[in-house]
Amino acid sequence: MFSTIALDTQVLKQGLCTGCGACQGMCPYWDSVDGRTVWYFDCERRDGRCQRFCPRMPTDLDALRKKFFDTEAILPEIGPFRGLYLTRAAEGAVREKAQHGGTMTALVELALKEGFIDAAALTRSRGGLSPEGVLASSPEEIRACSGSSFQIPPTLAALNRALKENRYHSIGVVGTPCKTLAVYKMMADPLPENDNHAGNIGMVFGLFCGWGLDWDGLAELTARHADAARVSHMDIPPSKYHSLDLREDGKTVSVNLDEVLPLVRSGCRYCTDMTAEFADLSVGGARSADGWDVDKGWNQVIVRTEKGQKLLDLAREKGVLEFKETPETGLEKLKGASLGKKRTGIRNLRELTGDPENLGYLNPCKGLFQDIT
């Protein structure tokens, strides 16, 4: 297997680290400082959880899919698929504080109330700057994590600490694609002699993600355009707007995306997953013919597992979510956008390795990407 040095040379020094926190919260050797993963000391272990769980160490994605999902219901562009829905939280107070329609907050809160989970590892966005990973065990704590941030915090460090404590036995996890992949690696390949209690992970909620941004760079960018202390939300509208929107005291300040793109984290350039394919449910902003003024108040939800379907059906039954008809072209547009990210990630990986046949950390499953150019 690999050593801690391999994680440093194959992930950190290659610019592949996503800052997910999968290597943290277990021992004092790994930490995060302002969104940057820090390696303090080498470890004598030749095999450890930090290497096994890192989403940018080599992973056989096909084998992982077969272990957890119905292989008869997998779409090449977006992964395991049982249905696509347009939803929003029925409660106005949830929608008001949400990034879009508040679907994720409503679903996680419902999962807690109905016993699907007994706690949740979440990101508290703090208006979009200096977010942190937290463990929430009450509806109030879940609602305090509404909103999103384009700085990617090491949320999985909070999960690892909770698993190590072994207090909760059905923990939900909300995360971007790199984080949810790491969670499935935890569940699939624990170390028996050093149990991380991954059996205590109860449900995984994925977030659509295009990329994350450099912590210092985003803070400086925000300060140039707004009072950072008064910014309550950040968002990226559809591509035709070419902007990052900051909501300051209820008003929107639009920043040209040309200022933002140079801040994209290096590790995000090599990602091939837009919709968090390893999850029970995946949630993102809606896209429809109704236009952005309507869409920004709604979410699109991909159901991937039976457990995910049960929770969504319960949300409908109890009136926790509102539903509207999914456009006929909705799935095809989503597949197209996801395929675009896969192509970009593969192209960047080939440039990184200098070999068209070498997809780096994707090599164990490069057959999944052989038709993507």
N, C-alpha and C positions, 0 to 999 in steps of 0.2 A: 504494500500500500504506500501511501504518501506520508511525508513528514511535514512539520510546520514550515520548514524551509521551502518545501515544494509549493505550499500555499502562497508564500511570499513571492517566489520566483515566477510561478505560473499564473498567479492572479494579480497580486498587487503591482508587481513591476511590469506586467504586460498591460496595465491599464484596464483590466477587466472587472475590478471590484465594483460592486453596485452599492455598497454601504448598507446592505440589508440587515446586518447584525447577527446572521446565523452563526458566526464564529465567536460571538461575545456572550457574556452573561454566564459562562460556564467555568471560566478560570481567569486568572489575572494576566494572562499572556497577550490577550487581545482586547482592544478598547476602541472607542470612537471619539474623535475630537473635532467638533464643528463639521460633522458629516464625513470626516476622513477616517478610514480604518487604520489603526495603529497597531503594529506588532512590536511588543516590548522585548521578548526573549524567545529563543528557540526552546523547543520542548523535547524531552527525551523520548516521548512516545513516537513510534514509527507509524502509528495509526491512531486517529483521534476523531472526535465528533466534529471539530472545526473543519477538517478536510472533507469528511464524509458529507457534511450538510451544505457546504458552500455551493451555491448554484452555478458558479463558474469553474468548478472543478469538473472534469469529464463525467458526463451523465448519460446513461442509456435511456433516453426519453421514451423509446418504444417499450422497453421492458417496464418502465415505471407506469406508463399508461395501462398496459395489460394487467398490472397488479391491482389497479384501483378503479378502472373505468370499463364500461361496456364497449368493447372494441368494435362492435357492429354499429355504434353511433358516434363515429369520429369523423369530423370534417377536416381535410388537410389544412385548410386556411386558419381555422379557429379552434380545432381540437374537439374534445368530447362535447356532444351537443344533443340536448333533448328538447330545446325550444327557445325562441327569442320573444321577449315581451317588452312593452313600453309601460312603465309604471312611475308613480310618484307617491310619496307619503301622503296619507289622507289628512294628517294633522298639520295645519298651517304652521304651527310653532316649530315643527321639525323641518319643514321646507324652508322656512325663513333663515335658518342658520346653516343650511346645507349648501354644498357646492352646486348641486343641480336640484334634483327632485327629492332628495332626502331618503331615497330608497334604501341605501345601505344602513343608515342609522335606524330606520324603522324595522328592517329585517333582523339586525343584530339584537335590537331591543326585544323584538318578538321571540327570537330564539332563546334569549335569556329567560323571559317570562314563561315560556312553554317547556322549558327543560331540555331543549336541544343542546344548550351549553350552560355552564355555571359561572363562566367569566369569559372575558375576551381581551386578547392582545390587540391594541389599537394604536393609532397615531393621533396625538393631540396636536392639532395644526397650529394653534396660536396665531390665527390670521394668515398663516402662510410662511412665517419666518421662525426659525429656531424650533421646529417641531420636535416632539419627543415621543418615544414609545412608552405606553402605559398599560397596565392591566386594569380593566374595568370590571366591576362585579355588581353594579347597580344600574338601573335605567338612567339615573342622573349622570353617572360617570360616562355612560355610553354617549349621551347627548352632548356632553362636554367635548367630545371628540369629533363633532360634526365639522364639515369643511375639509379642504384639502390643502396640501402644500407641494410645491414642486422641488423643494429640498427633500431628499429622501433620508429619513432618520433610521437608525438601527433598531427598528421596532422588534425584531426577533430576539434582541438581547433581553427585552422584557418577557418574551415568551420563555426563553431559556431559563431565566431566573424563576419563573412561576413553575415550570416543569421540575426544576431541581428541588424546589420547596415541597412539591408533591401534595399541595393543599387542595387544589382543584382537580377534578377528574373528567371534565368535558370542556376544555378550553376552546373557544372560538378564536380564529385568527383572521384579521383583515389585512390584506397586503397587496402590493404591486406584483407583477408576474415573477420577478426574481425572488421575492419573499415567499410566495405560495409554492414555487418550485422547491425552495429549500425546506419548507414544511413537509412536503411529500417525501423528500429525501430522508427527513428525520423519521417519518413514520415507516418508511420502507426498509431502513438499514440501521437500526439501533445497534449499539455495542453492548452485548449482554453483560460483560463484566464492568460496564460503566454506564448503567442504564440512565437514559435521559428522560424516562417516563413519557415517551412520545405517544403511548397508548392513551394518555390523558388529553390528547388533542381531539376535540369533538366535532369541529366543523370548520371549513375553510371558505372564506369569502374573498374573491379576487377583485381587484380594481383594474380597469383598463388603464394602460399607461403608454405614452409615446416616448417619454424620456424624463429624467430628473435633471436638476440644475446644481451647479456648484454653489455651495452654501455662501461663501464670502461674496462671490460674484452677484448672486441674487440679492443679497442684503444691500450691496452697493448700488445695484441697479434700482431697487425700490426706493432707496434714499434720494436718488437723483430725480425721481418723478413724483414722490408723495411723502407724507409723514408716515414712516413705517409703523409708528405706534398707533396710528389711527386706521391702518389698513385691516379690514375684517375678512376679506376673501381675495383669492387670486384665481384666474381662470384663463384657459386658452380656447377662444371661440373657433369655429370651423376655419379651415385654411384660407378661405377667401378674405377673411378679415385681417390675416397676417399680423396678429397682435397678441400681447399678454395684457389682460385686463386686471387692474387693481381696483378694488372697491374701497374707497376712502370716504367715511362718513356718509354712506349711501350713494355717493357719486362714483362714476366709473372713469378711471384714468387709463387710457389705452397706450401701451408701449409698443413701438414697432418691433416685430419679431426679429428683425435684423440685429437688434441689440441683444436679443435673448439667446439666439442659436449658438453663439460662441461660448455660452456658459453651460452647454449640455455636458453632463458628466461623461468622461471617456468610456466608462463601462457600459453606458446606455447605448453607445454606438454599435455594440456587438450583440445586442439583444434581438431575438427573433420572435418574441411573444408580445403581442399588443393587448390581448384580451384575458390574460391570466388563465391559461389553459388548464392549469392544475388547481382546481377549486371545485367546491360543490355548486357555487353560484358565482357568476362574474358580473360586475356592474360598471357601467360607464355612462357618459353623457349621451342623451338621445340625439339622433339625426333623422330628420324627416322632411317632407315637402312643406311642412308648416312654417319653416324658417326658424332662425336662431332665437328670435324673441319668444317663441313658444317652446322650442326644444330645450332651452336652458332651464326650464322648470320641470323637465322630465328626465328619466333614465332609461337606458336599454339594459335588459337583464338576460344573460345566457344561463339557462339551467343545464347543469352537466351531470348531476347524479340524482338518484332516487331521493336521497335525503334533501337535496336542494329543492326538488320538485315539491316534496311534502311541505317544506317551510313556505314556499311561494304560494301554494294552494291554500295554506292556512291563513296567510296574509290577506288573500282575497276573501276567504270565508269570514274572517273577523273584521273586514273593512279597514285593515291597517294600511293597505295600499290601494290606490286607484289605478285602474288599467285602462288603456285605450288601444285601439286596433293598431297592429304593427303594419307599416306600409309594405306592399308587395315587394318593393325593391330593397327593403331594409336589410335583409340578410345578405343579399348580393353586395350591397355597398359595404357592409361590415367585413365580409370576406375579402373584398378588394383592398380595403384599408389595411387589414391584417396582413395580407399577402405582400403589400408594399413594404411593411416593416420587416418582414422576413427577408425579402430581397435585399434591403439595405443592410441588415445585419450580416447576411452571408457575404455580401460584397466587401464589407469592412473587415470581416474575419479573414477573407482571402488576401486582402491587402496587408493585414497584420502578419500573417504567416508567410506571405510571399509565395504561396503555392496554391493554385486553383483547386487542388484535390485535398488540401488540408484546411478543415474548418475549425481547427483549434479545439476548444472544449466540447464542440458538437461532434467530434470525430466518432465517438462510439455509436452515434445514431445518424450519421450523415446520409444514410439511405432515405431517411424521412425528407431530406431536402434536395434529393437528386434531380427533381423536376422543377426546382425553383432556380431561376437564373436572373 
